[in-house]
Amino acid sequence: MLAFPDQPLSDAQLERFSLCFGPFGDDPFIAPIPGSEHVIAIRRAADGTAPLFAENWHTDWRFQARPPSGTCLYGITIPPHGGDTLYANQHAALDAMPAVLRTQLEGRQAIHSARGGYAPQGMYGEADKRGDRSMDIPPSEAAMATQLHPIIRPHPQHGTRCASGSGGHLLALDGMTHHAAPGPLPHRPARPAPAAVGGPPGGTGTRPRPAPAALGIARQPPQR
């Protein structure tokens, strides 16, 4: 995870900053903001009642054949309490995993899908449209597709292995009828604002925390 505090950026500057780390990826289920094809707004009104967006441990877009190598977050309106994102070190999670469980997971593939969130019957599907969510998330039958990824994988640059399943997208482990996994190990950093934050989903898991005030974040996931 990299943090760059005190960085006032326009949407165009955020896109240019993201390109320093790789080309743009595909954000298939969330509409971009007007005028910026590769920026989406993750926002919640202070009086919003819809369930929090992405309120579980996850790495972005593990349901894709080629998930993004990183995500850039830019804080716009930061609430005085809560609303921050927690980070989990998935390398440490693998190191702390019981040996018996790790042996069971070695060489296994995790079945990922976007159906739990973005299918018509998912968390952000047709029923969610009747609420007061302030994000544009059009549901799609394409979210029913599945994708296999190793549950334990090496980092693409330095080779350190990590537990790479994404709780928000993981349906099951291929070829296993039952599995259990330890909880991730969270780290809560300070929240300078405004700041641009980038993290590699291959070794980092994230989870948002509730906030009593409005929160707006622009995000762009560059591809490897």
ChimeraX commands (.cxc) that place a marker at each C-alpha (Angstrom):
marker #1 position 0.00,0.00,0.00 radius 0.5
marker #1 position 1.26,3.48,-0.93 radius 0.5
marker #1 position -0.21,6.73,0.46 radius 0.5
marker #1 position 0.39,10.22,-0.96 radius 0.5
marker #1 position -1.10,12.77,1.47 radius 0.5
marker #1 position -2.05,16.36,0.65 radius 0.5
marker #1 position -2.54,15.80,-3.07 radius 0.5
marker #1 position -5.35,17.96,-4.51 radius 0.5
marker #1 position -6.18,16.25,-7.81 radius 0.5
marker #1 position -8.74,16.81,-10.51 radius 0.5
marker #1 position -10.39,13.78,-12.12 radius 0.5
marker #1 position -8.08,14.09,-15.12 radius 0.5
marker #1 position -5.03,14.29,-12.86 radius 0.5
marker #1 position -6.19,11.21,-10.97 radius 0.5
marker #1 position -6.40,9.31,-14.25 radius 0.5
marker #1 position -2.91,10.45,-15.27 radius 0.5
marker #1 position -1.56,9.49,-11.84 radius 0.5
marker #1 position -3.08,6.02,-12.19 radius 0.5
marker #1 position -1.38,5.52,-15.54 radius 0.5
marker #1 position 2.00,5.78,-13.79 radius 0.5
marker #1 position 1.33,2.28,-12.45 radius 0.5
marker #1 position -0.15,0.62,-15.53 radius 0.5
marker #1 position -2.89,0.88,-18.16 radius 0.5
marker #1 position -6.52,1.21,-17.20 radius 0.5
marker #1 position -8.51,-1.86,-16.28 radius 0.5
marker #1 position -12.16,-2.68,-16.86 radius 0.5
marker #1 position -14.78,-1.73,-14.26 radius 0.5
marker #1 position -17.69,-3.81,-15.57 radius 0.5
marker #1 position -20.53,-3.21,-13.11 radius 0.5
marker #1 position -20.23,0.39,-11.86 radius 0.5
marker #1 position -20.91,3.35,-14.14 radius 0.5
marker #1 position -18.12,5.97,-14.37 radius 0.5
marker #1 position -18.62,9.59,-13.45 radius 0.5
marker #1 position -19.57,11.96,-16.30 radius 0.5
marker #1 position -16.58,13.05,-18.35 radius 0.5
marker #1 position -14.11,10.56,-16.83 radius 0.5
marker #1 position -14.35,7.11,-18.36 radius 0.5
marker #1 position -11.97,5.48,-15.87 radius 0.5
marker #1 position -13.13,7.06,-12.58 radius 0.5
marker #1 position -16.04,5.87,-10.49 radius 0.5
marker #1 position -17.46,7.60,-7.42 radius 0.5
marker #1 position -17.91,5.60,-4.23 radius 0.5
marker #1 position -20.16,7.86,-2.21 radius 0.5
marker #1 position -22.69,7.67,0.58 radius 0.5
marker #1 position -24.97,10.46,1.77 radius 0.5
marker #1 position -24.85,11.36,5.47 radius 0.5
marker #1 position -28.47,10.24,5.87 radius 0.5
marker #1 position -28.20,7.22,3.57 radius 0.5
marker #1 position -29.91,4.01,4.66 radius 0.5
marker #1 position -28.75,1.59,1.96 radius 0.5
marker #1 position -26.27,-1.11,3.09 radius 0.5
marker #1 position -22.64,-0.01,2.99 radius 0.5
marker #1 position -20.93,-0.64,-0.32 radius 0.5
marker #1 position -18.42,-3.55,-0.33 radius 0.5
marker #1 position -18.82,-4.13,3.42 radius 0.5
marker #1 position -16.67,-7.26,3.59 radius 0.5
marker #1 position -13.03,-8.20,3.17 radius 0.5
marker #1 position -12.15,-8.29,-0.51 radius 0.5
marker #1 position -9.64,-7.61,-3.22 radius 0.5
marker #1 position -10.99,-5.80,-6.25 radius 0.5
marker #1 position -12.48,-7.70,-9.17 radius 0.5
marker #1 position -11.16,-11.19,-8.39 radius 0.5
marker #1 position -14.03,-12.45,-10.54 radius 0.5
marker #1 position -12.18,-11.25,-13.66 radius 0.5
marker #1 position -9.85,-13.45,-15.69 radius 0.5
marker #1 position -7.16,-10.81,-15.21 radius 0.5
marker #1 position -7.86,-8.89,-11.99 radius 0.5
marker #1 position -6.37,-5.42,-11.56 radius 0.5
marker #1 position -2.89,-5.23,-10.08 radius 0.5
marker #1 position -3.84,-2.18,-8.03 radius 0.5
marker #1 position -6.57,0.29,-7.16 radius 0.5
marker #1 position -6.20,4.04,-6.69 radius 0.5
marker #1 position -8.45,5.68,-4.09 radius 0.5
marker #1 position -8.80,9.45,-3.76 radius 0.5
marker #1 position -10.62,10.89,-0.76 radius 0.5
marker #1 position -12.83,13.90,-1.47 radius 0.5
marker #1 position -15.16,14.35,1.51 radius 0.5
marker #1 position -13.71,12.67,4.59 radius 0.5
marker #1 position -16.01,12.26,7.63 radius 0.5
marker #1 position -14.56,13.20,11.02 radius 0.5
marker #1 position -15.24,9.71,12.42 radius 0.5
marker #1 position -15.35,6.34,10.65 radius 0.5
marker #1 position -15.61,5.97,6.90 radius 0.5
marker #1 position -12.02,4.80,6.52 radius 0.5
marker #1 position -10.83,1.63,4.80 radius 0.5
marker #1 position -9.13,-1.19,6.72 radius 0.5
marker #1 position -6.28,-3.09,5.11 radius 0.5
marker #1 position -5.29,-6.73,5.70 radius 0.5
marker #1 position -1.87,-8.18,4.90 radius 0.5
marker #1 position -2.59,-11.39,3.02 radius 0.5
marker #1 position 1.07,-12.44,3.12 radius 0.5
marker #1 position 0.85,-12.36,6.94 radius 0.5
marker #1 position -2.48,-14.20,6.80 radius 0.5
marker #1 position -0.82,-17.04,4.88 radius 0.5
marker #1 position 2.15,-17.13,7.26 radius 0.5
marker #1 position -0.25,-17.39,10.24 radius 0.5
marker #1 position -2.44,-20.05,8.63 radius 0.5
marker #1 position -2.48,-23.40,10.47 radius 0.5
marker #1 position -0.27,-25.93,8.72 radius 0.5
marker #1 position -3.10,-28.45,8.27 radius 0.5
marker #1 position -5.34,-25.90,6.56 radius 0.5
marker #1 position -2.50,-24.60,4.39 radius 0.5
marker #1 position -1.78,-28.14,3.22 radius 0.5
marker #1 position -5.43,-28.49,2.23 radius 0.5
marker #1 position -5.35,-25.25,0.24 radius 0.5
marker #1 position -2.02,-25.69,-1.55 radius 0.5
marker #1 position -2.65,-26.02,-5.27 radius 0.5
marker #1 position -6.38,-25.36,-4.96 radius 0.5
marker #1 position -8.35,-22.99,-7.18 radius 0.5
marker #1 position -10.93,-20.59,-5.75 radius 0.5
marker #1 position -14.18,-20.12,-7.68 radius 0.5
marker #1 position -14.94,-16.39,-7.90 radius 0.5
marker #1 position -18.04,-14.63,-9.19 radius 0.5
marker #1 position -19.62,-11.17,-9.11 radius 0.5
marker #1 position -23.12,-12.63,-8.70 radius 0.5
marker #1 position -23.42,-11.88,-4.98 radius 0.5
marker #1 position -23.16,-8.17,-5.62 radius 0.5
marker #1 position -23.94,-7.30,-9.22 radius 0.5
marker #1 position -26.41,-9.88,-10.54 radius 0.5
marker #1 position -30.09,-8.77,-10.69 radius 0.5
marker #1 position -30.77,-10.70,-7.46 radius 0.5
marker #1 position -27.50,-9.61,-5.81 radius 0.5
marker #1 position -26.76,-7.12,-3.05 radius 0.5
marker #1 position -26.77,-4.20,-5.50 radius 0.5
marker #1 position -29.37,-5.67,-7.86 radius 0.5
marker #1 position -32.97,-4.82,-8.63 radius 0.5
marker #1 position -34.10,-4.60,-4.99 radius 0.5
marker #1 position -31.29,-2.19,-4.20 radius 0.5
marker #1 position -32.54,0.15,-6.93 radius 0.5
marker #1 position -35.60,0.87,-4.79 radius 0.5
marker #1 position -33.41,2.27,-2.01 radius 0.5
marker #1 position -31.46,5.50,-1.69 radius 0.5
marker #1 position -28.00,4.35,-2.82 radius 0.5
marker #1 position -26.13,7.29,-4.34 radius 0.5
marker #1 position -23.97,5.17,-6.67 radius 0.5
marker #1 position -24.84,4.10,-10.21 radius 0.5
marker #1 position -24.60,0.27,-10.16 radius 0.5
marker #1 position -26.61,-1.28,-13.03 radius 0.5
marker #1 position -27.20,-5.03,-12.32 radius 0.5
marker #1 position -26.28,-7.51,-15.03 radius 0.5
marker #1 position -26.73,-11.20,-15.80 radius 0.5
marker #1 position -23.06,-11.17,-16.82 radius 0.5
marker #1 position -22.26,-11.18,-13.11 radius 0.5
marker #1 position -23.31,-14.84,-12.94 radius 0.5
marker #1 position -20.09,-15.93,-14.67 radius 0.5
marker #1 position -17.38,-17.69,-12.65 radius 0.5
marker #1 position -13.60,-17.49,-12.73 radius 0.5
marker #1 position -10.90,-19.72,-11.19 radius 0.5
marker #1 position -7.83,-18.29,-9.42 radius 0.5
marker #1 position -5.28,-19.98,-7.14 radius 0.5
marker #1 position -6.16,-19.52,-3.46 radius 0.5
marker #1 position -2.41,-19.28,-2.72 radius 0.5
marker #1 position -0.32,-17.40,-5.23 radius 0.5
marker #1 position 3.06,-15.64,-5.50 radius 0.5
marker #1 position 3.38,-11.89,-5.81 radius 0.5
marker #1 position 4.07,-11.16,-9.50 radius 0.5
marker #1 position 7.14,-9.01,-8.75 radius 0.5
marker #1 position 8.95,-10.40,-5.69 radius 0.5
marker #1 position 7.42,-13.88,-5.53 radius 0.5
marker #1 position 6.28,-13.78,-1.88 radius 0.5
marker #1 position 3.25,-16.04,-1.55 radius 0.5
marker #1 position -0.07,-14.88,-0.13 radius 0.5
marker #1 position -3.64,-16.04,0.47 radius 0.5
marker #1 position -5.45,-14.40,-2.43 radius 0.5
marker #1 position -9.11,-15.36,-2.13 radius 0.5
marker #1 position -11.63,-12.53,-2.01 radius 0.5
marker #1 position -14.46,-13.02,0.50 radius 0.5
marker #1 position -16.75,-10.74,-1.47 radius 0.5
marker #1 position -16.42,-12.80,-4.64 radius 0.5
marker #1 position -15.46,-16.32,-3.53 radius 0.5
marker #1 position -18.14,-18.98,-4.01 radius 0.5
marker #1 position -16.20,-22.11,-3.08 radius 0.5
marker #1 position -12.91,-23.92,-3.54 radius 0.5
marker #1 position -12.82,-26.04,-6.65 radius 0.5
marker #1 position -12.98,-29.73,-5.75 radius 0.5
marker #1 position -13.65,-29.21,-2.04 radius 0.5
marker #1 position -17.00,-29.74,-0.35 radius 0.5
marker #1 position -16.08,-27.96,2.88 radius 0.5
marker #1 position -13.45,-25.39,3.82 radius 0.5
marker #1 position -12.65,-22.99,6.59 radius 0.5
marker #1 position -10.27,-20.04,6.57 radius 0.5
marker #1 position -8.76,-17.82,9.26 radius 0.5
marker #1 position -9.78,-14.20,9.39 radius 0.5
marker #1 position -7.45,-11.65,7.75 radius 0.5
marker #1 position -5.10,-9.56,9.81 radius 0.5
marker #1 position -6.26,-5.92,9.65 radius 0.5
marker #1 position -4.08,-2.86,9.80 radius 0.5
marker #1 position -5.69,0.53,10.27 radius 0.5
marker #1 position -3.50,3.35,8.94 radius 0.5
marker #1 position -3.93,7.04,9.59 radius 0.5
marker #1 position -6.27,8.84,7.15 radius 0.5
marker #1 position -4.67,11.96,5.72 radius 0.5
marker #1 position -6.99,13.89,3.45 radius 0.5
marker #1 position -7.05,14.59,0.66 radius 0.5
marker #1 position -4.78,11.74,-0.35 radius 0.5
marker #1 position -4.25,9.33,-3.17 radius 0.5
marker #1 position -3.91,5.75,-1.97 radius 0.5
marker #1 position -2.95,2.73,-4.02 radius 0.5
marker #1 position -2.74,-0.89,-2.99 radius 0.5
marker #1 position -2.05,-4.19,-4.75 radius 0.5
marker #1 position -5.06,-6.51,-4.46 radius 0.5
marker #1 position -2.73,-9.51,-4.84 radius 0.5
marker #1 position -1.37,-9.00,-1.33 radius 0.5
marker #1 position -3.83,-6.67,0.36 radius 0.5
marker #1 position -7.44,-7.06,1.42 radius 0.5
marker #1 position -9.69,-4.09,2.19 radius 0.5
marker #1 position -12.89,-3.40,4.06 radius 0.5
marker #1 position -14.73,-0.08,4.55 radius 0.5
marker #1 position -15.83,1.12,7.98 radius 0.5
marker #1 position -19.21,2.79,8.64 radius 0.5
marker #1 position -19.29,6.57,8.65 radius 0.5
marker #1 position -21.83,8.97,10.15 radius 0.5
marker #1 position -21.11,11.62,7.52 radius 0.5
marker #1 position -20.94,11.88,3.74 radius 0.5
marker #1 position -18.08,10.08,2.03 radius 0.5
marker #1 position -17.00,10.46,-1.57 radius 0.5
marker #1 position -14.11,8.52,-3.11 radius 0.5
marker #1 position -12.99,8.34,-6.72 radius 0.5
marker #1 position -11.39,5.07,-7.72 radius 0.5
marker #1 position -9.65,3.66,-10.76 radius 0.5
marker #1 position -8.24,0.13,-10.99 radius 0.5
marker #1 position -5.18,-0.08,-13.30 radius 0.5
marker #1 position -4.48,-3.43,-14.96 radius 0.5
marker #1 position -1.25,-5.40,-14.89 radius 0.5
marker link #1:1,2 radius 0.2
marker link #1:2,3 radius 0.2
marker link #1:3,4 radius 0.2
marker link #1:4,5 radius 0.2
marker link #1:5,6 radius 0.2
marker link #1:6,7 radius 0.2
marker link #1:7,8 radius 0.2
marker link #1:8,9 radius 0.2
marker link #1:9,10 radius 0.2
marker link #1:10,11 radius 0.2
marker link #1:11,12 radius 0.2
marker link #1:12,13 radius 0.2
marker link #1:13,14 radius 0.2
marker link #1:14,15 radius 0.2
marker link #1:15,16 radius 0.2
marker link #1:16,17 radius 0.2
marker link #1:17,18 radius 0.2
marker link #1:18,19 radius 0.2
marker link #1:19,20 radius 0.2
marker link #1:20,21 radius 0.2
marker link #1:21,22 radius 0.2
marker link #1:22,23 radius 0.2
marker link #1:23,24 radius 0.2
marker link #1:24,25 radius 0.2
marker link #1:25,26 radius 0.2
marker link #1:26,27 radius 0.2
marker link #1:27,28 radius 0.2
marker link #1:28,29 radius 0.2
marker link #1:29,30 radius 0.2
marker link #1:30,31 radius 0.2
marker link #1:31,32 radius 0.2
marker link #1:32,33 radius 0.2
marker link #1:33,34 radius 0.2
marker link #1:34,35 radius 0.2
marker link #1:35,36 radius 0.2
marker link #1:36,37 radius 0.2
marker link #1:37,38 radius 0.2
marker link #1:38,39 radius 0.2
marker link #1:39,40 radius 0.2
marker link #1:40,41 radius 0.2
marker link #1:41,42 radius 0.2
marker link #1:42,43 radius 0.2
marker link #1:43,44 radius 0.2
marker link #1:44,45 radius 0.2
marker link #1:45,46 radius 0.2
marker link #1:46,47 radius 0.2
marker link #1:47,48 radius 0.2
marker link #1:48,49 radius 0.2
marker link #1:49,50 radius 0.2
marker link #1:50,51 radius 0.2
marker link #1:51,52 radius 0.2
marker link #1:52,53 radius 0.2
marker link #1:53,54 radius 0.2
marker link #1:54,55 radius 0.2
marker link #1:55,56 radius 0.2
marker link #1:56,57 radius 0.2
marker link #1:57,58 radius 0.2
marker link #1:58,59 radius 0.2
marker link #1:59,60 radius 0.2
marker link #1:60,61 radius 0.2
marker link #1:61,62 radius 0.2
marker link #1:62,63 radius 0.2
marker link #1:63,64 radius 0.2
marker link #1:64,65 radius 0.2
marker link #1:65,66 radius 0.2
marker link #1:66,67 radius 0.2
marker link #1:67,68 radius 0.2
marker link #1:68,69 radius 0.2
marker link #1:69,70 radius 0.2
marker link #1:70,71 radius 0.2
marker link #1:71,72 radius 0.2
marker link #1:72,73 radius 0.2
marker link #1:73,74 radius 0.2
marker link #1:74,75 radius 0.2
marker link #1:75,76 radius 0.2
marker link #1:76,77 radius 0.2
marker link #1:77,78 radius 0.2
marker link #1:78,79 radius 0.2
marker link #1:79,80 radius 0.2
marker link #1:80,81 radius 0.2
marker link #1:81,82 radius 0.2
marker link #1:82,83 radius 0.2
marker link #1:83,84 radius 0.2
marker link #1:84,85 radius 0.2
marker link #1:85,86 radius 0.2
marker link #1:86,87 radius 0.2
marker link #1:87,88 radius 0.2
marker link #1:88,89 radius 0.2
marker link #1:89,90 radius 0.2
marker link #1:90,91 radius 0.2
marker link #1:91,92 radius 0.2
marker link #1:92,93 radius 0.2
marker link #1:93,94 radius 0.2
marker link #1:94,95 radius 0.2
marker link #1:95,96 radius 0.2
marker link #1:96,97 radius 0.2
marker link #1:97,98 radius 0.2
marker link #1:98,99 radius 0.2
marker link #1:99,100 radius 0.2
marker link #1:100,101 radius 0.2
marker link #1:101,102 radius 0.2
marker link #1:102,103 radius 0.2
marker link #1:103,104 radius 0.2
marker link #1:104,105 radius 0.2
marker link #1:105,106 radius 0.2
marker link #1:106,107 radius 0.2
marker link #1:107,108 radius 0.2
marker link #1:108,109 radius 0.2
marker link #1:109,110 radius 0.2
marker link #1:110,111 radius 0.2
marker link #1:111,112 radius 0.2
marker link #1:112,113 radius 0.2
marker link #1:113,114 radius 0.2
marker link #1:114,115 radius 0.2
marker link #1:115,116 radius 0.2
marker link #1:116,117 radius 0.2
marker link #1:117,118 radius 0.2
marker link #1:118,119 radius 0.2
marker link #1:119,120 radius 0.2
marker link #1:120,121 radius 0.2
marker link #1:121,122 radius 0.2
marker link #1:122,123 radius 0.2
marker link #1:123,124 radius 0.2
marker link #1:124,125 radius 0.2
marker link #1:125,126 radius 0.2
marker link #1:126,127 radius 0.2
marker link #1:127,128 radius 0.2
marker link #1:128,129 radius 0.2
marker link #1:129,130 radius 0.2
marker link #1:130,131 radius 0.2
marker link #1:131,132 radius 0.2
marker link #1:132,133 radius 0.2
marker link #1:133,134 radius 0.2
marker link #1:134,135 radius 0.2
marker link #1:135,136 radius 0.2
marker link #1:136,137 radius 0.2
marker link #1:137,138 radius 0.2
marker link #1:138,139 radius 0.2
marker link #1:139,140 radius 0.2
marker link #1:140,141 radius 0.2
marker link #1:141,142 radius 0.2
marker link #1:142,143 radius 0.2
marker link #1:143,144 radius 0.2
marker link #1:144,145 radius 0.2
marker link #1:145,146 radius 0.2
marker link #1:146,147 radius 0.2
marker link #1:147,148 radius 0.2
marker link #1:148,149 radius 0.2
marker link #1:149,150 radius 0.2
marker link #1:150,151 radius 0.2
marker link #1:151,152 radius 0.2
marker link #1:152,153 radius 0.2
marker link #1:153,154 radius 0.2
marker link #1:154,155 radius 0.2
marker link #1:155,156 radius 0.2
marker link #1:156,157 radius 0.2
marker link #1:157,158 radius 0.2
marker link #1:158,159 radius 0.2
marker link #1:159,160 radius 0.2
marker link #1:160,161 radius 0.2
marker link #1:161,162 radius 0.2
marker link #1:162,163 radius 0.2
marker link #1:163,164 radius 0.2
marker link #1:164,165 radius 0.2
marker link #1:165,166 radius 0.2
marker link #1:166,167 radius 0.2
marker link #1:167,168 radius 0.2
marker link #1:168,169 radius 0.2
marker link #1:169,170 radius 0.2
marker link #1:170,171 radius 0.2
marker link #1:171,172 radius 0.2
marker link #1:172,173 radius 0.2
marker link #1:173,174 radius 0.2
marker link #1:174,175 radius 0.2
marker link #1:175,176 radius 0.2
marker link #1:176,177 radius 0.2
marker link #1:177,178 radius 0.2
marker link #1:178,179 radius 0.2
marker link #1:179,180 radius 0.2
marker link #1:180,181 radius 0.2
marker link #1:181,182 radius 0.2
marker link #1:182,183 radius 0.2
marker link #1:183,184 radius 0.2
marker link #1:184,185 radius 0.2
marker link #1:185,186 radius 0.2
marker link #1:186,187 radius 0.2
marker link #1:187,188 radius 0.2
marker link #1:188,189 radius 0.2
marker link #1:189,190 radius 0.2
marker link #1:190,191 radius 0.2
marker link #1:191,192 radius 0.2
marker link #1:192,193 radius 0.2
marker link #1:193,194 radius 0.2
marker link #1:194,195 radius 0.2
marker link #1:195,196 radius 0.2
marker link #1:196,197 radius 0.2
marker link #1:197,198 radius 0.2
marker link #1:198,199 radius 0.2
marker link #1:199,200 radius 0.2
marker link #1:200,201 radius 0.2
marker link #1:201,202 radius 0.2
marker link #1:202,203 radius 0.2
marker link #1:203,204 radius 0.2
marker link #1:204,205 radius 0.2
marker link #1:205,206 radius 0.2
marker link #1:206,207 radius 0.2
marker link #1:207,208 radius 0.2
marker link #1:208,209 radius 0.2
marker link #1:209,210 radius 0.2
marker link #1:210,211 radius 0.2
marker link #1:211,212 radius 0.2
marker link #1:212,213 radius 0.2
marker link #1:213,214 radius 0.2
marker link #1:214,215 radius 0.2
marker link #1:215,216 radius 0.2
marker link #1:216,217 radius 0.2
marker link #1:217,218 radius 0.2
marker link #1:218,219 radius 0.2
marker link #1:219,220 radius 0.2
marker link #1:220,221 radius 0.2
marker link #1:221,222 radius 0.2
marker link #1:222,223 radius 0.2
marker link #1:223,224 radius 0.2
view
